Amino acid sequence: MPSRRTDLSSFAARLAARLPGAWTSEYQHRSQYTDQFPRIKHLWDRGHIEYIVSQYDLTHDAVLHGPAGQRLYAIDRPLHTHQFVVAPLIPDSAHIKPHHLDAVREPHGIAVPNDPARAAARVTRRLLPRYEQALYTLLTHAANQPEPPRRPSPPQVDQVLTLTLYSDGALGAPYETVPADARTTLYVHGFQYHPHQAAFLLPTAYGEEDRALRVHSVVQQLTAKGIGVNLRHSAPATEALPPASPKTVRSAGRTR
């Protein structure tokens, strides 16, 4: 016959009395399963503890309030009547934002026995040190970087190459739109000038993976020169064009 579960309210109060510093316990009974969901966003444990709170109807919980804004969340451990789970909570402060949490390793929660003295020893030894370290790191980030580290806008450029993926699978650009300083780079990476189409085209014979690598190299080299590169899809072609094959190769320096 399974043993009777220890009362959470009594356990949390006795646990708080045995933790180092001044701790108090706040017990709450919940009438509906969904009432416990708001706790999830405050949990500083996105693994096992979050799974328990989201998947099990716990009916009650307790929050332990400690020094320097520390808060611990205590709940029954499902399927283990002789254990509870204690997890840290994120500080309840408007200054704490998601990008601050991203830079801090989660302290995570632990399972503890239903004996308050043994549980307090385990929390003090295993949970509080990493919780305090995580809090210190989090608050330091919040003070030093109150706003998210936004990526800067790209610099303005005088020349831009727009490569177009045409509906027939060809990839390239009309000759007159290609900056003069970009032509040699295109030619070196396999783009060929097709005089009858007045365009630089990358042969489909290279295959998708090879073409992607060549385009990547073109982008790297041109942007290093201060030439912007765009990639676009064309509108459907109104008439068929000859394929971009190696048979119509022309020197990159020749004009139409």
DRENKELO-476851 format. One line per 3 residues: number of its first residue (from 1); their letters; for each residue x, y, z of C-alpha. Coordinates in pm, 1 decimal. Each point is the difference from the previous one (the first is absolute). Layout:
# DRENKELO-476851
NUM = A = X/Y/Z  ...
//
This chain:
# DRENKELO-476851
1 = MPS = 0.0/0.0/0.0  154.1/337.1/-100.3  105.8/227.8/284.8
4 = RRT = -202.9/311.5/72.1  144.7/321.1/-148.1  134.0/261.7/240.7
7 = DLS = -201.3/323.2/13.3  164.3/257.3/-229.3  -105.4/302.7/205.6
10 = SFA = 160.9/-134.4/315.7  307.3/-124.4/-184.4  61.8/335.3/-174.2
13 = ARL = -28.9/194.9/327.0  245.6/-230.0/180.1  236.5/5.7/-299.3
16 = AAR = 1.8/381.9/-2.7  82.4/5.7/372.4  311.7/-212.6/-60.3
19 = LPG = 149.6/185.2/-298.8  285.7/246.5/60.0  -118.1/358.4/38.4
22 = AWT = -354.6/126.1/44.6  -247.7/-209.1/-200.9  -381.6/-7.4/7.9
25 = SEY = -248.0/-235.0/-162.6  -312.7/86.9/-197.7  -235.5/-293.8/-65.1
28 = QHR = -276.7/8.6/-261.9  -273.4/-250.4/-84.1  -122.0/-1.2/-361.7
31 = SQY = -352.5/-97.2/-99.2  69.3/-35.0/-373.1  280.5/-169.0/-191.8
34 = TDQ = 52.1/303.3/-224.0  59.6/225.9/303.1  352.8/-137.3/33.7
37 = FPR = 104.2/93.6/-356.5  102.8/361.6/83.6  274.2/-149.5/216.7
40 = IKH = 168.1/-148.0/-306.4  127.3/331.8/-133.0  167.0/70.5/336.7
43 = LWD = 172.7/-337.9/30.9  376.2/11.3/-36.7  2.2/-355.9/-124.3
46 = RGH = -115.0/-72.5/-356.2  51.5/-374.0/31.8  -139.3/-251.7/248.2
49 = IEY = -172.1/249.4/231.2  -174.6/183.6/-281.9  -121.6/-336.8/-130.0
52 = IVS = -151.3/-86.8/338.4  -181.3/331.8/35.7  -135.7/-10.0/-355.8
55 = QYD = -103.4/-367.4/-5.2  -124.2/-84.9/352.6  -293.3/138.4/195.6
58 = LTH = 183.9/98.3/319.2  -298.7/158.8/184.4  235.0/205.6/220.6
61 = DAV = 348.7/148.7/29.4  214.3/213.5/227.8  241.0/287.3/-58.8
64 = LHG = 288.0/58.1/241.5  119.0/361.4/20.8  360.7/53.3/105.7
67 = PAG = 270.5/265.7/26.1  97.9/222.8/-295.3  -318.2/-80.3/-191.9
70 = QRL = 57.6/-374.8/-14.8  -309.2/-211.5/-56.4  -36.2/-377.8/1.2
73 = YAI = -295.6/-193.6/-138.5  -105.0/-316.5/187.1  -241.1/-261.3/-136.5
76 = DRP = -84.8/-367.1/38.1  212.1/-230.7/-210.5  -250.6/-203.8/-204.9
79 = LHT = 20.9/-377.8/45.4  240.7/40.5/294.7  -200.1/41.1/319.9
82 = HQF = 313.2/25.7/215.5  150.6/290.2/-197.3  -58.1/362.8/-93.8
85 = VVA = 152.3/217.1/-270.5  162.4/336.2/71.6  87.2/233.5/-287.1
88 = PLI = 126.9/358.1/-26.0  -220.9/276.4/-135.3  103.9/287.7/-224.1
91 = PDS = 10.4/334.1/186.9  -329.3/186.4/-14.4  137.7/322.5/-144.9
94 = AHI = -91.3/216.3/-296.5  372.5/49.6/-61.3  47.9/-369.3/-86.6
97 = KPH = -58.4/-60.3/-369.7  30.0/-311.6/-219.7  339.2/93.8/-141.8
100 = HLD = 142.4/10.7/354.1  -111.6/-358.4/64.0  150.2/-120.7/-327.1
103 = AVR = 347.5/87.4/128.3  -32.7/-192.2/329.0  20.4/-372.2/62.3
106 = EPH = -319.3/-122.2/165.7  48.7/-106.7/364.0  -266.4/-276.7/-30.5
109 = GIA = -195.0/-167.0/276.2  53.1/-319.7/199.5  -200.3/-277.9/164.0
112 = VPN = 17.0/-7.4/379.7  -116.1/-248.4/267.3  -310.0/74.0/202.5
115 = DPA = 209.3/50.5/313.7  41.5/380.4/39.5  343.5/-22.2/163.8
118 = RAA = 145.9/-224.4/-271.0  -174.7/203.5/-269.8  143.8/325.2/137.1
121 = ARV = 349.4/-149.2/0.7  -36.2/-107.2/-361.1  -141.2/335.7/-113.1
124 = TRR = 274.5/186.8/186.0  277.3/-214.9/-141.5  -117.2/-60.9/-357.0
127 = LLP = -256.2/261.8/-102.6  69.0/329.4/176.8  366.1/43.6/-109.0
130 = RYE = -79.3/-24.2/-371.3  -320.7/200.6/45.6  192.3/282.6/168.5
133 = QAL = 264.6/-5.5/-272.9  -266.6/8.0/-273.0  -176.8/289.3/174.2
136 = YTL = 323.3/198.9/24.7  76.4/-56.7/-368.8  -356.3/83.8/-101.5
139 = LTH = -13.9/324.2/195.8  340.9/101.7/-134.9  -121.8/-51.4/-356.3
142 = AAN = -317.4/195.0/74.0  200.7/292.4/135.1  258.4/4.0/-279.3
145 = QPE = -226.7/-70.2/-296.3  -355.0/117.0/72.1  -103.6/-22.0/-365.9
148 = PPR = 49.4/-290.5/-243.7  319.2/8.2/-211.3  -157.6/107.2/-328.2
151 = RPS = 183.6/-82.2/-322.1  113.8/313.8/-185.0  -142.5/85.2/-340.4
154 = PPQ = 221.6/-86.9/-297.8  220.3/277.5/-137.6  -116.8/185.9/-307.7
157 = VDQ = 176.8/-107.0/-321.5  36.4/172.9/-335.8  -8.8/-319.0/-206.9
160 = VLT = -240.1/-292.9/23.6  -15.5/-328.4/-190.9  -340.3/-167.9/-16.3
163 = LTL = 15.1/-369.5/-85.4  -330.6/-138.3/-123.5  -123.8/-357.7/9.6
166 = YSD = -204.4/-28.5/-317.2  -300.9/-224.2/-43.0  194.2/-237.2/-228.4
169 = GAL = 259.8/-63.2/271.1  265.4/237.6/-134.2  179.0/221.6/251.5
172 = GAP = 164.9/323.2/-103.8  -40.8/365.7/-88.8  -46.3/213.3/-313.1
175 = YET = 336.7/127.7/-118.5  -85.7/369.1/30.3  -95.5/-40.9/368.4
178 = VPA = 332.3/-158.3/99.6  248.2/251.5/148.2  325.8/3.8/-195.0
181 = DAR = 195.9/-86.7/316.4  -211.4/-315.2/46.1  41.8/-156.9/-346.2
184 = TTL = 336.0/-166.1/57.1  -119.3/-147.8/330.4  -303.7/-150.8/-170.9
187 = YVH = 210.6/-143.6/-280.5  255.6/-152.8/240.4  -280.0/-180.1/185.0
190 = GFQ = -155.1/-153.6/-308.5  -248.1/259.9/-123.5  3.9/17.8/-379.4
193 = YHP = -101.7/277.8/-233.0  -273.4/-98.5/-246.5  -4.4/263.5/-276.2
196 = HQA = -340.1/-95.5/-145.6  -160.4/40.3/344.6  222.7/296.3/96.4
199 = AFL = 55.6/-152.5/343.2  249.1/-162.2/233.8  -137.6/-345.0/91.9
202 = LPT = 120.7/-278.6/227.7  -33.3/-334.6/-185.6  -258.4/-240.7/141.0
205 = AYG = 245.0/-282.5/-75.5  187.8/85.0/318.8  -286.9/-133.1/213.2
208 = EED = -181.8/167.7/290.2  265.6/-54.6/267.6  290.2/115.2/-219.0
211 = RAL = -193.8/304.7/-118.0  -82.9/92.5/360.1  368.4/-15.8/95.6
214 = RVH = 97.0/215.2/-297.8  -264.3/260.6/82.2  114.1/1.9/361.0
217 = SVV = 357.8/70.2/-109.1  -118.3/274.9/-235.1  -194.7/164.6/281.8
220 = QQL = 297.8/-12.7/235.3  242.6/149.0/-252.2  -229.3/270.9/-132.2
223 = TAK = -116.0/118.3/340.6  365.7/18.5/105.9  45.5/240.1/-292.5
226 = GIG = -292.8/212.3/115.0  -241.0/-131.3/-265.6  -341.4/-101.8/128.5
229 = VNL = -159.6/-326.3/-116.7  -372.7/-78.7/-24.4  -165.3/-329.7/-87.3
232 = RHS = -346.5/0.8/-158.2  -249.0/-213.8/-189.3  -112.3/119.7/-339.4
235 = APA = -353.5/28.6/-130.3  -108.4/-299.6/-215.0  161.9/12.9/-342.8
238 = TEA = -230.4/80.9/-290.8  208.7/-194.5/-249.7  250.1/-280.7/21.9
241 = LPP = 368.7/86.0/23.1  292.0/-223.9/-90.3  156.3/-178.3/299.5
244 = ASP = 298.6/146.0/183.6  242.6/-260.2/-130.0  380.4/10.3/-24.7
247 = KTV = -20.9/-1.3/-383.2  -59.8/377.2/-26.0  294.0/115.8/209.7
250 = RSA = 135.5/346.6/-69.8  280.7/190.0/168.6  -110.4/207.7/296.8
253 = GRT = 159.9/307.4/-149.1  -189.1/-8.1/-334.3  -296.7/220.8/-64.7
256 = R = -306.3/-78.5/-204.1
//
